[in-house]
Amino acid sequence: MSLNNKSCFCCSELPFEKCCQPMVKGEQKASNAEVLMRSRFTAYVLKDYSYILNTYAEAQRLQLTVEELSQSAQSTDWLSLQVVNLRAEITSSQVEFKVYYKADNCFYVMHELSDFILEKDNWRYTTGEMLESSGEIKPERNRQCLCGSGKKFKKCCGR
């Protein structure tokens, strides 16, 4: 199956080509902070660190490199994204989300409150605050898998 026929990695249930692909390919701007958040998660899944770097606000972007982003996520297997809350204003927004991932054969949740600004007519990520519920998790074998496949954990990512 090609990526174009697959549901988007950001867990929106839209096809990839109609969801995050136009942003990641640079064909379309993110219309709001949540859309940018979803496209950033997708870029992490795809290991498109250039896109991720370009979605930072200018002040943060000047302090990062593609190589640093790549190294920080090198052994991470991104499983799913859950947008918990969105507080949107005209030129700034805050997105609360949970990302489930696997690293070194352990499972984790990153629960973050991320800040975004509208900079030169583009939504950009500025900073994020990691919330206390972040950290290693022990998924229950008979619960739905963290990746959103609809299968039980033990028959999917828990193998």
C-alpha positions in Angstrom: 0.0 0.0 0.0 1.4 3.4 -0.9 1.5 6.2 1.7 -1.2 8.1 -0.3 -3.8 5.4 0.4 -3.0 5.2 4.1 -4.6 7.0 7.0 -2.4 9.9 8.1 0.3 9.2 10.7 -1.1 12.0 12.8 -4.1 9.8 13.7 -6.7 12.2 12.1 -8.2 9.3 10.1 -7.9 11.4 6.9 -5.8 10.0 4.0 -2.1 11.1 4.3 -2.3 13.0 0.9 -5.3 15.1 2.2 -3.9 15.7 5.7 -0.3 16.2 6.5 1.4 15.5 3.2 0.8 18.9 1.6 2.4 20.6 4.7 5.4 18.2 4.9 6.1 18.6 1.2 5.9 22.4 1.5 2.9 22.7 -0.8 0.6 24.2 1.8 0.8 26.2 5.0 -0.7 24.9 8.2 -4.0 26.6 8.8 -3.7 26.6 12.6 -1.5 25.4 15.4 -3.2 22.0 15.7 -2.6 21.3 12.0 1.0 22.3 12.4 1.3 20.0 15.5 -0.1 17.1 13.5 2.2 17.7 10.6 5.2 17.9 12.9 4.3 14.5 14.4 4.0 13.1 10.9 7.4 14.5 10.0 8.9 12.8 13.1 7.4 9.5 11.9 8.8 10.1 8.4 12.2 11.3 9.9 11.8 14.5 7.9 13.9 16.6 10.3 14.3 19.5 7.8 10.6 20.0 7.9 10.6 19.9 11.7 13.4 22.5 11.9 11.5 24.8 9.5 8.4 24.7 11.7 10.2 26.2 14.7 9.9 29.9 15.3 12.8 31.8 14.1 14.4 32.4 17.5 14.4 28.6 18.3 15.3 27.6 14.7 18.6 29.5 15.0 19.7 27.4 17.9 19.0 24.0 16.3 20.3 21.9 13.4 18.8 19.0 11.4 21.5 16.8 12.8 20.6 17.6 16.4 16.9 16.9 15.7 17.8 13.6 14.0 20.1 12.5 16.8 17.5 13.3 19.5 14.9 11.0 17.8 17.2 8.4 16.3 16.1 5.3 18.2 12.5 6.5 18.6 9.5 4.6 17.0 6.6 7.1 17.0 3.3 5.2 17.5 0.4 7.7 17.8 -0.7 11.2 18.6 -3.6 12.3 20.6 -4.6 16.0 20.7 -6.1 16.6 24.1 -6.9 20.3 24.0 -6.5 23.4 21.9 -6.5 27.0 23.1 -6.5 29.1 20.0 -6.1 32.9 19.7 -5.5 35.1 16.6 -1.7 35.1 16.8 -0.8 32.4 19.4 -2.1 29.0 20.4 -1.5 26.3 22.8 -1.9 22.6 22.0 -2.0 20.0 24.7 -1.2 16.5 23.3 0.0 13.1 24.1 2.4 11.2 21.9 3.0 7.5 22.4 6.3 6.1 21.3 8.8 3.2 21.8 12.5 3.6 22.5 14.9 0.9 23.5 12.1 -1.7 23.8 10.2 0.4 26.3 7.0 2.3 25.8 6.5 6.0 26.7 4.0 8.8 26.7 5.1 12.4 26.1 2.3 14.6 27.5 3.1 18.2 26.5 1.6 21.7 26.4 3.1 23.3 23.3 3.1 27.0 22.4 2.7 28.2 18.8 2.8 31.7 17.3 1.8 33.1 14.0 5.1 34.4 12.6 5.3 36.0 9.1 1.9 34.5 8.2 3.1 30.9 9.2 2.3 29.0 12.3 5.5 28.1 14.2 6.3 26.0 17.3 8.1 27.9 20.0 8.3 25.9 23.3 6.8 23.1 25.1 6.2 22.2 28.7 6.4 18.5 29.6 3.6 17.5 31.9 4.0 15.2 34.9 2.1 12.3 33.3 5.0 11.9 30.8 7.3 9.0 31.1 7.6 5.2 30.7 4.3 3.3 30.6 3.4 -0.4 30.9 0.6 -1.0 28.3 -1.9 -3.7 29.3 -1.7 -6.7 27.0 -5.4 -6.9 26.4 -6.1 -3.2 25.8 -6.2 -1.5 22.4 -2.7 -0.9 21.0 -1.0 2.4 21.5 -0.5 2.8 17.8 -4.2 3.1 17.1 -4.4 0.0 14.9 -7.5 -1.2 16.6 -5.8 -4.5 17.6 -5.0 -5.6 21.1 -1.6 -4.5 22.3 -0.3 -8.1 22.7 -1.2 -8.8 19.0 0.4 -5.6 17.7 3.2 -3.5 19.2 3.5 -5.7 22.2 4.8 -8.7 20.3 
